[in-house]
């Protein structure tokens, strides 16, 4: 059975939008990584998004130690400059038709096809999913998180989330 985190769909939607606009072979990115901590503990499974001005988003998922390494359109790193940051983590919910994936009707490596297979009931379940960190971090307008990414520097960011 396929279990997905709702937070995974926000980055997927962003990535699909970026792919539709087109990928550029001339993107300059700088490595960026870091940690996410909430209530003194590492946050595992959170989606971290860096949105630079005028460019595609960089996306990562935290590991069990709360560590992440950013990726922009398949490249390790983030566009240089100031970026707004969101971090999201919601309880897992089952969405889509897991049998369609297992039966091969939907390729497991095709997020666009999986997203297209979602029903209104799936979308409603995703909307009801409970955030496991303060919701203010889910949105660029309310997170208050930023990152200044510089080429040639150690772009290591530590985000300590508070209530």
Contact map, one row per residue, 1 for C-alpha under 8 A:
1110000000000000000000000000000000000000000000000000000000000000000000000000000000000000000000000110000000000000000000000000000000000000000000000000000000000000000
1111000000000000000000000000000000000000000000000000000000000000000000000000000000000000000001100100000000000000000000000000000000000000000000000000000000000000000
1111100000000000000000000000000000000000000000000000000000000000000000000000000000000000000111100000000000000000000000000000000000000000000000000000000000000000000
0111110100000000000000000000000000000000000000000000000000000000000000000000000000000000000111100000000000000000000000000000000000000000000000000000000000000000000
0011111110000000000000000000000000000000000000000000000000000000000000000000000000000000111110000000000000000000000000000000000000000000000000000000000000000000000
0001111111000000000000000000000000000000000000000000000000000000000000000000000000000000011110000000000000000000000000000000010010000000000000000000000000000000000
0000111111100000000000000000000000000000000001100000000000000000000000000000000000000001110000000000000000000000000000000000000000000000000000000000000000000000000
0001111111110000000000000000000000000000000000100000000000000000000000000000000000000000000000000000000000000000000000000000000000000000000000000000000000000000000
0000111111111000000000000000000000000000000000000000000000000000000000000000000000000000000000000000000000000000000000000000000000000000000000000000000000000000000
0000011111111100000000000000000000000000000000000000000000000000000000000000000000000000000000000000000000000000000000000000000000000000000000000000000000000000000
0000001111111110000000000000000000000000000000101000000000100000000000000000000000000000000000000000000000000000000000000000000000000000000000000000000000000000000
0000000111111111000000000000000000000000000000000000000000000000000000000000000000000000000000000000000000000011000000000000000000000000000000000000000000000000000
0000000011111111100000000000000000000000000000000000000000000000000000000000000000000000000000000000000000000000000000000000000000000000000000000000000000000000000
0000000001111111110000000000000000000000000000000000000010000000000000000000000000000000000000000000000000000000000000000000000000000000000000000000000000000000000
0000000000111111111000000000000000000000000000000000000010000000000000001000000000000000000000000000000000000000000000000000000000000000000000000000000000000000000
0000000000011111111100000000000000000000000000000000000000000000000000000000000000000000000000000000000000000001000000000000000000000000000000000000000000000000000
0000000000001111111110000000000000000000000000000000000000000000000000000000000000000000000000000000000000000000000000000000000000000000000000000000000000000000000
0000000000000111111111100000000000000000000000000000000100000000000000000000000000000000000000000000000000000000000000000000000000000000000000000000000000000000000
0000000000000011111111100000000000000000000000000000000000000000000000000000000000000000000000000000000000000000000000000000000000000000000000000000000000000000000
0000000000000001111111000000000000000000000000000000000000000000000000000000000000000000000000000000000000000000000000000000000000000000000000000000000000000000000
0000000000000000111111100000000000000000000000000000000000000000000000000000000000000000000000000000000000000000000000000000000000000000000000000000000000000000000
0000000000000000011111110000000000000000000000000000000000000000000000000000000000000000000000000000000000000000000000000000000000000000000000000000000000000000000
0000000000000000011011111000000000000000000000000000000000000000000000001000000000000000000000000000000000000000000000000000000000000000000000000000000000000000000
0000000000000000000001111110000000000000000000000000000000000000000000000000000000000000000000000000000000000000000000000000000000000000000000000000000000000000000
0000000000000000000000111110000000000000000000000000000000000000000000000000000000000000000000000000000000000000000000000000000000000000000000000000000000000000000
0000000000000000000000011111000000000000000000000000000000000000000000000000000000000000000000000000000000000000000000000000000000000000000000000000000000000000000
0000000000000000000000011111100000000000000000000000000000000000000000000000001000000000000000000000000000000000000000000000000000000000000000000000000000000000000
0000000000000000000000000111110000000000000000000000000000000000000000000000001100000000000000000000000000000000000000000000000000000000000000000000000000000000000
0000000000000000000000000011111000000000000000000000000000000000000000010011111100000000000000000000000000000000000000000000000000000000000000000000001000000000000
0000000000000000000000000001111100000000000000000000000000000000000000000001111100000000000000000000000000000000000000000000000000000000000000000000111100100000000
0000000000000000000000000000111110000000000000000000000000000000000011000001110000000000000000000000000000000000000000000000000000000000000000000000001001100000000
0000000000000000000000000000011111000000000000000000000000000000000011000001110000000000000000000000000000000000000000000000000000000000000000000000100001111000000
0000000000000000000000000000001111100000000000000000000000000000001111000000000000000000000000000000000000000000000000000000000000000000000000000000000000111000000
0000000000000000000000000000000111110000000000000000000000000000001110000000000000000000000000000000000000000000000000000000000000000000000000000000000000111110000
0000000000000000000000000000000011111000010000000000000000000100111100000000000000000000000000000000000000000000000000000000000000000000000000000000000000001110000
0000000000000000000000000000000001111100011000000000000000000100011000000000000000000000000000000000000000000000000000000000000000000000000000000000000000000111100
0000000000000000000000000000000000111111111000000000000000000000010000000000000000000000000000000000000000000000000000000000000000000000000000000000000000000111100
0000000000000000000000000000000000011111111000000000000000000000000000000000000000000000000000000000000000000000000000000000000000001000000000000000000000000001110
0000000000000000000000000000000000001111100000000000000000000000000000000000000000000000000000000000000000000000000000000000000000000000000000000000000000000000110
0000000000000000000000000000000000001111110000000000000000000000000000000000000000000000000000000000000000000000000000000000000000000000000000000000000000000000000
0000000000000000000000000000000000001111111000000000000000000000000000000000000000000000000000000000000000000000000000000000000000000000000000000000000000000000000
0000000000000000000000000000000000111101111100000000000000000001111000000000000000000000000000000000000000000000000000000000000000000000000000000000000000000000000
0000000000000000000000000000000000011100111111000000000000000111110000000000000000000000000000000000000000000000000000000000000000000000000000000000000000000000000
0000000000000000000000000000000000000000011111000000000000000111111000000000000000000000000000000000000000000000000000000000000000000000000000000000000000000000000
0000000000000000000000000000000000000000001111100000000000001111010000000000000000000000100000000000000000000000000000000000000000000000000000000000000000000000000
0000001000000000000000000000000000000000001111110000000000001100000000000000000000000011100000000000000000000000000000000000000000000000000000000000000000000000000
0000001100100000000000000000000000000000000011111000000000111100000000000000000000000111100000000000000000000000000000000000000000000000000000000000000000000000000
0000000000000000000000000000000000000000000001111100000000111100000100000000000000001111000000000000000000000000000000000000000000000000000000000000000000000000000
0000000000100000000000000000000000000000000000111110000011110000000000000000000000001110000000000000000000000000000000000000000000000000000000000000000000000000000
0000000000000000000000000000000000000000000000011111000011100000000000000000010000111100000000000000000000000000000000000000000000000000000000000010000000000000000
0000000000000000000000000000000000000000000000001111101111000000000000000000000000111000000000000000000000000000000000000000000000000000000000000000000000000000000
0000000000000000000000000000000000000000000000000111111110000000000000000000011111110000000000000000000000000000000000000000000000000000000000000000000000000000000
0000000000000000000000000000000000000000000000000011111000000000000000000000000011100000000000000000000000000000000000000000000000000000000000000000000000000000000
0000000000000000000000000000000000000000000000000001111100000000000000000000000000000000000000000000000000000000000000000000000000000000000000000000000000000000000
0000000000000000000000000000000000000000000000000011111110000000000000000000001000000000000000000000000000000000000000000000000000000000000000000000000000000000000
0000000000000000010000000000000000000000000000000011011111000000000000011000000000000000000000000000000000000000000000000000000000000000000000000000000000000000000
0000000000000110000000000000000000000000000000001111001111100000000000010000010000000000000000000000000000000000000000000000000000000000000000000000000000000000000
0000000000000000000000000000000000000000000000001110000111110000000001111000111000000000000000000000000000000000000000000000000000000000000000000000000000000000000
0000000000100000000000000000000000000000000000111100000011111000000001110000000000000000000000000000000000000000000000000000000000000000000000000000000000000000000
0000000000000000000000000000000000000000000000111000000001111100000111100000000000000000000000000000000000000000000000000000000000000000000000000000000000000000000
0000000000000000000000000000000000000000000011110000000000111110000110000000000000000000000000000000000000000000000000000000000000000000000000000000000000000000000
0000000000000000000000000000000000110000001111110000000000011111111100000000000000000000000000000000000000000000000000000000000000000000000000000000000000000000000
0000000000000000000000000000000000000000001110000000000000001111111100000000000000000000000000000000000000000000000000000000000000000000000000000000000000000000000
0000000000000000000000000000000000000000011110000000000000000111111000000000000000000000000000000000000000000000000000000000000000000000000000000000000000000000000
0000000000000000000000000000000000100000011100000000000000000111111000000000000000000000000000000000000000000000000000000000000000000000000000000000000000000000000
0000000000000000000000000000000000111000011110000000000000000111111100000000000000000000000000000000000000000000000000000000000000000000000000000000000000000000000
0000000000000000000000000000000011110000010100000000000000000111111110000000000000000000000000000000000000000000000000000000000000000000000000000000000000000000000
0000000000000000000000000000000011100000000000010000000000011110011111000000000000000000000000000000000000000000000000000000000000000000000000000000000000000000000
0000000000000000000000000000001111000000000000000000000000011000001111100001100000000000000000000000000000000000000000000000000000000000000000000000000000000000000
0000000000000000000000000000001110000000000000000000000001110000000111110001110000000000000000000000000000000000000000000000000000000000000000000000000000000000000
0000000000000000000000000000000000000000000000000000000001110000000011111111110000000000000000000000000000000000000000000000000000000000000000000000000000000000000
0000000000000000000000000000100000000000000000000000000111100000000001111111111000000000000000000000000000000000000000000000000000000000000000000000000000000000000
0000000000000010000000100000000000000000000000000000000101000000000000111110000000000000000000000000000000000000000000000000000000000000000000000000000000000000000
0000000000000000000000000000000000000000000000000000000000000000000000111111000000000000000000000000000000000000000000000000000000000000000000000000000000000000000
0000000000000000000000000000100000000000000000000000000000000000000000111111100000000000000000000000000000000000000000000000000000000000000000000000000000000000000
0000000000000000000000000000111100000000000000000000000000000000000011110111110000000000000000000000000000000000000000000000000000000000000000000000000000000000000
0000000000000000000000000000111100000000000000000000000001000000000011110011111000000000000000000000000000000000000000000000000000000000000000000000000000000000000
0000000000000000000000000000111100000000000000000101000011000000000001110001111100000000000000000000000000000000000000000000000000000000000000000000100000000000000
0000000000000000000000000011110000000000000000000001001001000000000000010000111110000000000000000000000000000000000000000000000000000000000000000000100000000000000
0000000000000000000000000001110000000000000000000001000000000000000000000000011111000000000000000000000000000000000000000000000000000000000000000001111000000000000
0000000000000000000000000000000000000000000000000001100000000000000000000000001111100000000000000000000000000000000000000000000000000000000000000001110000000000000
0000000000000000000000000000000000000000000000000001100000000000000000000000000111110000000000000000000000000000000000000000000000000000000000000111100000000000000
0000000000000000000000000000000000000000000000000111100000000000000000000000000011111000000000000000000000000000000000000000000000000000000000000111100000000000000
0000000000000000000000000000000000000000000000000111000000000000000000000000000001111100000000000000000000000000000000000000000000000000000100001110000000000000000
0000000000000000000000000000000000000000000000011110000000000000000000000000000000111110000000000000000000000000000000000000000000000000000100111110000000000000000
0000000000000000000000000000000000000000000000111100000000000000000000000000000000011111000000000000000000000000000000000000000000000000111100101000000000000000000
0000000000000000000000000000000000000000000001111000000000000000000000000000000000001111100000000000000000000000000000000000000000000000111000100000000000000000000
0000001000000000000000000000000000000000000001110000000000000000000000000000000000000111110000000000000000000000000000000000000000101010110000000000000000000000000
0000101000000000000000000000000000000000000011100000000000000000000000000000000000000011111000000000000000000000000000000000000000111000000000000000000000000000000
0000111000000000000000000000000000000000000000000000000000000000000000000000000000000001111100000000000000000000000000000000000011111000000000000000000000000000000
0000110000000000000000000000000000000000000000000000000000000000000000000000000000000000111110000000000000000000000000000000000011110000000000000000000000000000000
0011110000000000000000000000000000000000000000000000000000000000000000000000000000000000011111000000000000000000000000000000000010000000000000000000000000000000000
0011110000000000000000000000000000000000000000000000000000000000000000000000000000000000001111100000000000000000000000000000110010000000000000000000000000000000000
0111000000000000000000000000000000000000000000000000000000000000000000000000000000000000000111110000000000000000000000000100000000000000000000000000000000000000000
0111000000000000000000000000000000000000000000000000000000000000000000000000000000000000000011111100000000000000000001000100110000000000000000000000000000000000000
0000000000000000000000000000000000000000000000000000000000000000000000000000000000000000000001111100000000000000010011100100000000000000000000000000000000000000000
0000000000000000000000000000000000000000000000000000000000000000000000000000000000000000000000111111100000000000000011000000000000000000000000000000000000000000000
1100000000000000000000000000000000000000000000000000000000000000000000000000000000000000000000111111110000000000000000000000000000000000000000000000000000000000000
1000000000000000000000000000000000000000000000000000000000000000000000000000000000000000000000001111111000000000000000000000000000000000000000000000000000000000000
0000000000000000000000000000000000000000000000000000000000000000000000000000000000000000000000001111111111000000000000000000000000000000000000000000000000000000000
0000000000000000000000000000000000000000000000000000000000000000000000000000000000000000000000001111111111110000000000000000000000000000000000000000000000000000000
0000000000000000000000000000000000000000000000000000000000000000000000000000000000000000000000000111111111000000000000000000000000000000000000000000000000000000000
0000000000000000000000000000000000000000000000000000000000000000000000000000000000000000000000000011111111000000000000000000000000000000000000000000000000000000000
0000000000000000000000000000000000000000000000000000000000000000000000000000000000000000000000000001111111110000000000000000000000000000000000000000000000000000000
0000000000000000000000000000000000000000000000000000000000000000000000000000000000000000000000000001111111100000000000000000000000000000000000000000000000000000000
0000000000000000000000000000000000000000000000000000000000000000000000000000000000000000000000000001111111110100110000000000000000000000000000000000000000000000000
0000000000000000000000000000000000000000000000000000000000000000000000000000000000000000000000000000100111111100110000000000000000000000000000000000000000000000000
0000000000000000000000000000000000000000000000000000000000000000000000000000000000000000000000000000100101111110010000000000000000000000000000000000000000000000000
0000000000000000000000000000000000000000000000000000000000000000000000000000000000000000000000000000000000111110000000000000000000000000000000000000000000000000000
0000000000000000000000000000000000000000000000000000000000000000000000000000000000000000000000000000000001111111110000000000000000000000000000000000000000000000000
0000000000010000000000000000000000000000000000000000000000000000000000000000000000000000000000000000000000011111111000000000000000000000000000000000000000000000000
0000000000010001000000000000000000000000000000000000000000000000000000000000000000000000000000000000000000000111111100000000000000000000000000000000000000000000000
0000000000000000000000000000000000000000000000000000000000000000000000000000000000000000000000000000000001100111111110000000000000000000000000000000000000000000000
0000000000000000000000000000000000000000000000000000000000000000000000000000000000000000000000010000000001110111111111000000000000000000000000000000000000000000000
0000000000000000000000000000000000000000000000000000000000000000000000000000000000000000000000000000000000000011111111000000000000000000000000000000000000000000000
0000000000000000000000000000000000000000000000000000000000000000000000000000000000000000000000000000000000000001111111000000000000000000000000000000000000000000000
0000000000000000000000000000000000000000000000000000000000000000000000000000000000000000000000011000000000000000111111100000000000000000000000000000000000000000000
0000000000000000000000000000000000000000000000000000000000000000000000000000000000000000000000111000000000000000011111111110000000000000000000000000000000000000000
0000000000000000000000000000000000000000000000000000000000000000000000000000000000000000000000010000000000000000000011111110000000000000000000000000000000000000000
0000000000000000000000000000000000000000000000000000000000000000000000000000000000000000000000000000000000000000000001111111000000000000000000000000000000000000000
0000000000000000000000000000000000000000000000000000000000000000000000000000000000000000000000000000000000000000000001111111100000000000000000000000000000000000000
0000000000000000000000000000000000000000000000000000000000000000000000000000000000000000000001110000000000000000000001111111110000000000000000000000000000000000000
0000000000000000000000000000000000000000000000000000000000000000000000000000000000000000000000000000000000000000000001111111111000000000000000000000000000000000000
0000000000000000000000000000000000000000000000000000000000000000000000000000000000000000000000000000000000000000000000011111111100000000000000000000000000000000000
0000000000000000000000000000000000000000000000000000000000000000000000000000000000000000000010100000000000000000000000001111111110000000000000000000000000000000000
0000010000000000000000000000000000000000000000000000000000000000000000000000000000000000000010100000000000000000000000000111111110000000000000000000000000000000000
0000000000000000000000000000000000000000000000000000000000000000000000000000000000000000000000000000000000000000000000000011111110000000000000000000000000000000000
0000000000000000000000000000000000000000000000000000000000000000000000000000000000000000000000000000000000000000000000000001111111000000000000000000000000000000000
0000010000000000000000000000000000000000000000000000000000000000000000000000000000000000011110000000000000000000000000000000111111100000000000000000000000000000000
0000000000000000000000000000000000000000000000000000000000000000000000000000000000000000011000000000000000000000000000000000000111110000000000000000000000000000000
0000000000000000000000000000000000000000000000000000000000000000000000000000000000000001111000000000000000000000000000000000000011111110000000000000000000000000000
0000000000000000000000000000000000000000000000000000000000000000000000000000000000000000111000000000000000000000000000000000000001111100000000000000000000000000000
0000000000000000000000000000000000000100000000000000000000000000000000000000000000000001110000000000000000000000000000000000000000111110100000000000000000000000100
0000000000000000000000000000000000000000000000000000000000000000000000000000000000000000000000000000000000000000000000000000000000111111110000000000000000000000111
0000000000000000000000000000000000000000000000000000000000000000000000000000000000000001000000000000000000000000000000000000000000101111111000000000000000000000000
0000000000000000000000000000000000000000000000000000000000000000000000000000000000000000000000000000000000000000000000000000000000000111111001100000000000000000000
0000000000000000000000000000000000000000000000000000000000000000000000000000000000000111000000000000000000000000000000000000000000001111111101111000000000000000000
0000000000000000000000000000000000000000000000000000000000000000000000000000000000000111000000000000000000000000000000000000000000000111111101100000000000000000000
0000000000000000000000000000000000000000000000000000000000000000000000000000000000000110000000000000000000000000000000000000000000000011111111100000000000000000000
0000000000000000000000000000000000000000000000000000000000000000000000000000000000011100000000000000000000000000000000000000000000000000111111111000000000000000000
0000000000000000000000000000000000000000000000000000000000000000000000000000000000000000000000000000000000000000000000000000000000000000001111110000000000000000000
0000000000000000000000000000000000000000000000000000000000000000000000000000000000000000000000000000000000000000000000000000000000000001111111110000000000000000000
0000000000000000000000000000000000000000000000000000000000000000000000000000000000001110000000000000000000000000000000000000000000000001111111111000000000000000000
0000000000000000000000000000000000000000000000000000000000000000000000000000000000001000000000000000000000000000000000000000000000000000100111111100000000000000000
0000000000000000000000000000000000000000000000000000000000000000000000000000000000011100000000000000000000000000000000000000000000000000100100111110000000000010000
0000000000000000000000000000000000000000000000000000000000000000000000000000000001111000000000000000000000000000000000000000000000000000000000011111000000000000000
0000000000000000000000000000000000000000000000000100000000000000000000000000000001111000000000000000000000000000000000000000000000000000000000001111100000001000000
0000000000000000000000000000000000000000000000000000000000000000000000000000000111100000000000000000000000000000000000000000000000000000000000000111110000100000000
0000000000000000000000000000010100000000000000000000000000000000000000000000011111100000000000000000000000000000000000000000000000000000000000000011111000100000000
0000000000000000000000000000010000000000000000000000000000000000000000000000000110000000000000000000000000000000000000000000000000000000000000000001111111100000000
0000000000000000000000000000111000000000000000000000000000000000000000000000000100000000000000000000000000000000000000000000000000000000000000000000111110000000000
0000000000000000000000000000010000000000000000000000000000000000000000000000000000000000000000000000000000000000000000000000000000000000000000000000011111000000000
0000000000000000000000000000000000000000000000000000000000000000000000000000000000000000000000000000000000000000000000000000000000000000000000000000011111100000000
0000000000000000000000000000001100000000000000000000000000000000000000000000000000000000000000000000000000000000000000000000000000000000000000000000010111110000000
0000000000000000000000000000011111000000000000000000000000000000000000000000000000000000000000000000000000000000000000000000000000000000000000000001110011111000000
0000000000000000000000000000000111000000000000000000000000000000000000000000000000000000000000000000000000000000000000000000000000000000000000000000000001111100000
0000000000000000000000000000000111100000000000000000000000000000000000000000000000000000000000000000000000000000000000000000000000000000000000000010000000111110000
0000000000000000000000000000000001111000000000000000000000000000000000000000000000000000000000000000000000000000000000000000000000000000000000000000000000011111000
0000000000000000000000000000000001111000000000000000000000000000000000000000000000000000000000000000000000000000000000000000000000000000000000001000000000001111100
0000000000000000000000000000000000011100000000000000000000000000000000000000000000000000000000000000000000000000000000000000000000000000000000000000000000000111110
0000000000000000000000000000000000011110000000000000000000000000000000000000000000000000000000000000000000000000000000000000000000001100000000000000000000000011111
0000000000000000000000000000000000000110000000000000000000000000000000000000000000000000000000000000000000000000000000000000000000000100000000000000000000000001111
0000000000000000000000000000000000000000000000000000000000000000000000000000000000000000000000000000000000000000000000000000000000000100000000000000000000000000111
